[in-house]
Amino acid sequence: MVHLTVHLPREIKLCGPVWLRWMYSMKRYMKILKGYVRNRHRPEGCIIECYIAEEAVKFCSEYLANAQTIGISKGIEERIESRSGFKVIPTDYKTLCEAHYYVLQNTTVVDPYCWKNFVRTLYPTKTKNEKWLQAEHKKSFSSWFKRKIETKLARPENTISQQIRWLAYEPSGKF
């Protein structure tokens, strides 16, 4: 270690401060440029292409920093940026039914009621067409589930939880 102190003053006199000739910054930048390479046969083309694309994006983002957005109405922006609480953006009835079906299929309390082959028993002649059976299952499962729960609720000794009762209701379509 003593030997290092002998040579450091001479190095500083000849080359200046050490931080001016360090290669760390250049090595870090070379790592960035190396990440731009997509084609190993033409690395220089890939580096140039990605560098130009990065420069264009930087220029556009600086140029458009103060620009106002168009295409999004103020009403939607206010609903999205609302900090007063959770706001529901109304959607169509078909999307609500699909969301309800998804919840029914992925809730563990409904698993004992999920009889996957109920469509096959309703339409025994259509067993070859799997795509049609899946579409019919998706379309009619919610109403079938609701009828099944209603028949169980009609019995005096029912043990159906409140959660299953709520899940049995289909979307009303009213907002």
Phi, psi and chi 1 to 4 in degrees:
 res  aa     phi    psi   chi1   chi2   chi3   chi4
   1 MET       -  -32.0 -157.3   62.9  176.7      -
   2 VAL   -65.5  -35.4  175.2      -      -      -
   3 HIS   -62.2  -34.4 -173.8   75.6      -      -
   4 LEU   -62.9  -40.2  179.0   66.2      -      -
   5 THR   -68.4  -21.5   56.6      -      -      -
   6 VAL   -71.6  -40.3  171.8      -      -      -
   7 HIS   -90.8  -22.1  -68.7  -71.6      -      -
   8 LEU   -60.5  -45.2  -86.2 -179.9      -      -
   9 PRO   -60.6  -38.6  -23.6   31.2      -      -
  10 ARG   -65.6  -41.3 -175.3  174.3   61.4   90.9
  11 GLU   -62.8  -40.1  -70.2  -73.5  -39.6      -
  12 ILE   -68.5  -37.8  -68.5  173.3      -      -
  13 LYS   -66.5  -39.4  -77.3 -179.0 -172.9  175.5
  14 LEU   -76.7  -45.0  -67.4  174.4      -      -
  15 CYS  -113.0   -9.1  -55.8      -      -      -
  16 GLY    90.9 -172.8      -      -      -      -
  17 PRO   -59.5  149.8  -18.6   27.3      -      -
  18 VAL   -62.8  -38.6  176.2      -      -      -
  19 TRP   -65.3  -18.0   57.3  -91.0      -      -
  20 LEU   -78.0  -18.7  -71.6  176.4      -      -
  21 ARG  -119.2   12.5   49.3 -163.5  168.2   95.7
  22 TRP   -66.4  149.3  -84.8   -6.6      -      -
  23 MET  -104.1    3.4  -67.2  -58.8  -67.4      -
  24 TYR   -59.9  -44.4  -62.6  127.1      -      -
  25 SER   -65.3  -39.3   58.6      -      -      -
  26 MET   -66.9  -39.1 -172.0   60.3 -170.8      -
  27 LYS   -65.1  -38.9  -75.2 -173.9  176.9 -172.4
  28 ARG   -64.4  -41.9  -79.5 -164.8  -53.6  -96.3
  29 TYR   -67.7  -36.1 -172.0   64.4      -      -
  30 MET   -64.8  -32.9  -71.1  -59.7  -71.8      -
  31 LYS   -65.2  -38.6 -177.3  177.4 -173.8  -76.8
  32 ILE   -64.3  -46.5  -68.2  169.6      -      -
  33 LEU   -64.1  -35.6  -67.5  177.6      -      -
  34 LYS   -64.5  -31.9 -171.4  177.5  173.0 -176.0
  35 GLY   -69.2  -19.2      -      -      -      -
  36 TYR   -75.0  -17.8  -71.2  161.5      -      -
  37 VAL   -71.7  121.9  176.1      -      -      -
  38 ARG  -111.8  -28.5  -57.8  -75.5 -177.5 -111.6
  39 ASN  -119.6  112.4 -177.8   -3.2      -      -
  40 ARG   -69.1  -18.5  -69.6 -174.3 -178.0  -92.2
  41 HIS   -79.9  -26.5  -65.6  -68.8      -      -
  42 ARG  -131.9   66.0  -55.6  -89.4 -175.2 -147.9
  43 PRO   -65.8  -33.8   21.7  -29.6      -      -
  44 GLU   -65.6  -36.6   64.0  -79.7  -11.1      -
  45 GLY   -65.8  -41.1      -      -      -      -
  46 CYS   -65.2  -42.3  -64.4      -      -      -
  47 ILE   -62.7  -45.1  -68.9  172.0      -      -
  48 ILE   -62.8  -45.0  -68.9  168.9      -      -
  49 GLU   -61.7  -46.7 -173.5  178.0  -33.3      -
  50 CYS   -69.0  -36.5  -71.3      -      -      -
  51 TYR   -64.8  -42.9 -177.7   78.8      -      -
  52 ILE   -65.2  -41.5  -69.9  172.2      -      -
  53 ALA   -62.1  -41.1      -      -      -      -
  54 GLU   -65.5  -41.9 -176.4  178.8  -26.6      -
  55 GLU   -62.8  -40.7  -74.1  -66.2  -44.2      -
  56 ALA   -64.4  -41.4      -      -      -      -
  57 VAL   -65.1  -42.3  167.9      -      -      -
  58 LYS   -61.9  -44.4  -78.6 -178.1 -175.2  176.0
  59 PHE   -62.2  -47.1  172.2   75.8      -      -
  60 CYS   -63.5  -40.2  -69.5      -      -      -
  61 SER   -67.9  -35.4   64.0      -      -      -
  62 GLU   -72.4  -37.6  -71.1  173.1    9.2      -
  63 TYR   -67.9  -39.1 -179.5   74.9      -      -
  64 LEU   -95.9   13.0  -61.5  173.2      -      -
  65 ALA   -61.8  -36.2      -      -      -      -
  66 ASN  -102.1    8.2  -63.0  -34.2      -      -
  67 ALA   -78.6  151.3      -      -      -      -
  68 GLN   -90.5  143.9  -70.3 -146.4  -13.6      -
  69 THR   -79.4  148.8   58.4      -      -      -
  70 ILE  -123.8  159.7   58.2  170.6      -      -
  71 GLY   100.1  -24.8      -      -      -      -
  72 ILE  -108.2  120.1  -59.6  176.0      -      -
  73 SER   -70.6  157.5   66.7      -      -      -
  74 LYS   -62.6  -32.9  -65.4  -68.1 -179.0 -170.9
  75 GLY   -63.4  -41.9      -      -      -      -
  76 ILE   -69.7  -41.0  -67.4  175.2      -      -
  77 GLU   -59.2  -40.5  -78.1 -178.3    1.8      -
  78 GLU   -66.3  -38.7  -70.8  169.9    4.9      -
  79 ARG   -68.1  -39.1  -83.9 -172.2  -90.8  165.6
  80 ILE   -70.3  -41.3  -68.9  170.7      -      -
  81 GLU   -88.9    9.2  -65.2  175.1    0.9      -
  82 SER   -65.9  131.7  171.8      -      -      -
  83 ARG  -109.7    7.0  -70.5 -177.2  176.4   41.0
  84 SER   -79.8  -13.5   62.8      -      -      -
  85 GLY   150.2 -169.2      -      -      -      -
  86 PHE   -78.8  128.1 -179.4   73.3      -      -
  87 LYS  -120.0  134.9  -69.0 -154.0  175.3 -163.3
  88 VAL   -94.9  126.3  176.6      -      -      -
  89 ILE   -90.6  121.3  -62.5  173.0      -      -
  90 PRO   -59.1  146.2  -16.5   25.0      -      -
  91 THR  -134.5  175.3 -176.2      -      -      -
  92 ASP   -80.3  165.7   59.4  -44.4      -      -
  93 TYR   -65.4  -36.8 -178.4   70.3      -      -
  94 LYS   -62.2  -42.2 -177.5 -179.4  176.7 -172.3
  95 THR   -66.2  -38.2  -52.2      -      -      -
  96 LEU   -63.0  -41.1  -74.2  174.3      -      -
  97 CYS   -65.4  -39.4  -71.8      -      -      -
  98 GLU   -65.4  -39.4  -72.7  176.3    2.1      -
  99 ALA   -66.0  -39.8      -      -      -      -
 100 HIS   -64.1  -43.3 -176.6 -111.1      -      -
 101 TYR   -60.8  -43.4  174.5   75.9      -      -
 102 TYR   -61.1  -42.9 -179.2   80.4      -      -
 103 VAL   -64.4  -42.9  168.4      -      -      -
 104 LEU   -62.5  -40.4  -71.8  177.7      -      -
 105 GLN   -73.4  -21.7  -67.8  -61.4  -48.6      -
 106 ASN  -115.6   18.5  -66.4  -61.6      -      -
 107 THR  -107.1  130.4  -53.0      -      -      -
 108 THR   -69.2  -28.3   53.8      -      -      -
 109 VAL   -68.3  -23.3 -120.6      -      -      -
 110 VAL   -87.9  -13.1 -177.8      -      -      -
 111 ASP   -52.2  -42.9  -80.6  -14.2      -      -
 112 PRO   -62.6  -23.5  -20.0   28.4      -      -
 113 TYR   -92.3  -14.0  -59.3   97.4      -      -
 114 CYS   -76.8   93.5  -75.4      -      -      -
 115 TRP   -97.9  104.4 -175.1   33.5      -      -
 116 LYS   -67.2  -27.3  -58.0  -71.3 -176.4 -167.0
 117 ASN  -100.7   18.8  -65.0  -37.6      -      -
 118 PHE   -66.5  -27.4   86.0   94.8      -      -
 119 VAL   -70.2  -36.3  177.4      -      -      -
 120 ARG   -62.7  -34.9  -70.9 -175.3 -163.7  -86.6
 121 THR   -75.5  -30.3   58.3      -      -      -
 122 LEU   -73.1  -36.5  -66.5  175.2      -      -
 123 TYR  -127.0   77.8  -55.2  100.5      -      -
 124 PRO   -68.6  -21.4   18.5  -24.4      -      -
 125 THR   -80.4  -14.3   58.6      -      -      -
 126 LYS   -99.4   24.4  -56.0 -101.9 -173.6 -173.5
 127 THR   -69.7  -19.4   54.6      -      -      -
 128 LYS   -77.6  -31.1  -59.6 -108.9 -169.5 -112.4
 129 ASN   -92.5   92.5 -167.3  -12.7      -      -
 130 GLU   -65.8  -38.8  -76.2  -67.2  -38.7      -
 131 LYS   -62.8  -42.2 -171.6  175.2  179.6 -179.4
 132 TRP   -65.4  -41.0 -176.6   87.9      -      -
 133 LEU   -62.9  -40.5  -72.6  171.4      -      -
 134 GLN   -65.8  -41.8  -72.8  175.3   -7.7      -
 135 ALA   -65.1  -41.5      -      -      -      -
 136 GLU   -66.1  -38.8 -173.8   63.2   29.5      -
 137 HIS   -62.0  -44.7 -177.1  -87.8      -      -
 138 LYS   -63.8  -37.4 -172.0  175.0 -179.1  179.9
 139 LYS   -74.0  -38.3 -174.0  172.7   74.7  174.5
 140 SER  -108.3   -2.1   60.0      -      -      -
 141 PHE   -65.7  -42.0 -179.8   74.9      -      -
 142 SER   -61.4  -45.3  -63.7      -      -      -
 143 SER   -69.3  -36.5   56.9      -      -      -
 144 TRP   -63.5  -43.8  175.0   83.1      -      -
 145 PHE   -62.2  -41.2 -179.5   66.6      -      -
 146 LYS   -62.7  -45.5 -177.0  178.7 -179.8 -178.6
 147 ARG   -62.9  -39.4  -74.8 -166.9  -50.2  -88.9
 148 LYS   -62.6  -44.3 -177.1   89.0  167.9  166.2
 149 ILE   -68.6  -39.7  -62.1  -58.7      -      -
 150 GLU   -62.7  -39.0  -75.7  173.7   -9.1      -
 151 THR   -67.5  -35.5   56.3      -      -      -
 152 LYS   -71.4  -33.3  -72.6 -164.5  175.2 -149.4
 153 LEU   -70.8  -23.9  -75.1  173.2      -      -
 154 ALA   -69.5  -24.7      -      -      -      -
 155 ARG   -76.5  144.1  -63.2 -178.9 -167.1  153.4
 156 PRO   -70.4  -26.4   15.0  -20.3      -      -
 157 GLU   -99.4   37.5   68.0  -81.9  -15.4      -
 158 ASN   -76.3  147.0   66.7   49.4      -      -
 159 THR  -124.4   38.9   57.0      -      -      -
 160 ILE   -87.1  130.4  -63.9  174.2      -      -
 161 SER   -73.2  163.6   69.0      -      -      -
 162 GLN   -65.1  -34.2 -168.8   68.4   27.7      -
 163 GLN   -64.0  -42.6 -174.5  179.0   10.0      -
 164 ILE   -68.0  -35.3  -68.9  178.4      -      -
 165 ARG   -61.7  -42.7  -68.4  177.9 -170.3 -170.8
 166 TRP   -68.3  -39.3  -81.1  107.1      -      -
 167 LEU   -68.4  -23.4  -72.9  171.3      -      -
 168 ALA   -71.2  -23.7      -      -      -      -
 169 TYR   -70.7  135.2  -70.5  111.0      -      -
 170 GLU   -85.2  160.4  -66.1  174.2  -49.7      -
 171 PRO   -61.8  141.9  -17.2   24.6      -      -
 172 SER   -86.9  -24.2   65.0      -      -      -
 173 GLY    85.1   -1.4      -      -      -      -
 174 LYS   -94.9  138.7  -62.4  176.4 -175.1  175.2
 175 PHE  -116.6      -  -59.9  108.9      -      -
